[in-house]
Amino acid sequence: MAQSNYKRISATAYQALREAVSRVFWYKPTLETYLRTALRDHPELLVGINFKAKKREIADELVDRLIQDEHRYQQAAIQLMVELASMT
């Protein structure tokens, strides 16, 4: 992506995503199913994530991966943010 068209997502937005991923789903299997579906275009993001870990650890690992390669996964991160924000 050209540098002039690339605007980074704020740290505050990523922190909100961490919170949402860890809190929106009561059960870990439901969280895993959601993430596998929502990120089906980028299954590599979930490789090696331990879905038996605490939900906070799952969220931290995923968001860290989104941040590490933000130029590649920015749209996926934004899509997750929008979808999770729209849930009640």
N, C-alpha and C positions, 0 to 999 in steps of 0.2 A: 504494500500500500504506500502511496506517495506520502512523504512526510507532511506536506502541506494539507492533505486531506485527513490526517490521522490525529484525532483528539483522544487523549487517554481518559479512561474512566476514573473517577475520583476514588480515593481511599475510603471515603465515607460510603459510597455506593457499594464497594466491594464488602465493606463490613456489614452493611444491611443485607447483602446477599448471603453472607455467612450465617447471619441470624435467621434469615428466612429458610434457608435450606435445612438448618438444624431444628427448626420449630414448627414448620407448616405440617409435617407429616408425623402422626403419633407413632406409627410402627415403622421400623427400619425396612422391612420387605416392601412396604408401600413406597417409601422414599427411594429405594433402589429401583423399583419398577418405573417410577416417575422419571428418575434421572436417565435410565437406559433409553426410555422413549424420547424424552426431551432432547437428549444429546446423541440421538441415533446417527446423525451426520458426522459426529466426532467421537466414536466409541473409544478411541485411544485415550480420551480424557479419563475414562473410568478404569482402565487397565491397572490392576494392582491395588485398587482401593479396597480396603478391608471393610465390607459392609456389615461385619459383625462387631466392628468398633463402635464407640459412642457416636451418636449422630453429629455432635460437635466436631469430632475428629474427621468424620467423613466430609463434612462441610468445609473444614479447614483445608484438607488435602485437595478437594476439588477447586476451591477458590484460589489456592496457591498455584495450581496448574493453569488456571485461566489467566492469572496475573503474569506468570512466567512467560507465557507466549501470547500476550495480549493482542499483538498485531494480527495473529492468526485466529484467535478465539473471541475477539471482541463482540462480534455479532451473536455468538452463542451465549455469551455472558449477558448481553442486553436482553436477549430473548428470555433467558431464565428470569432476569429481574422483572420484566414485564409480566410474565406468566405468574410468577409467585406473588407479585404485588396485587394481581387481580383476583387471587383466591380469597375466599372468606372462611 
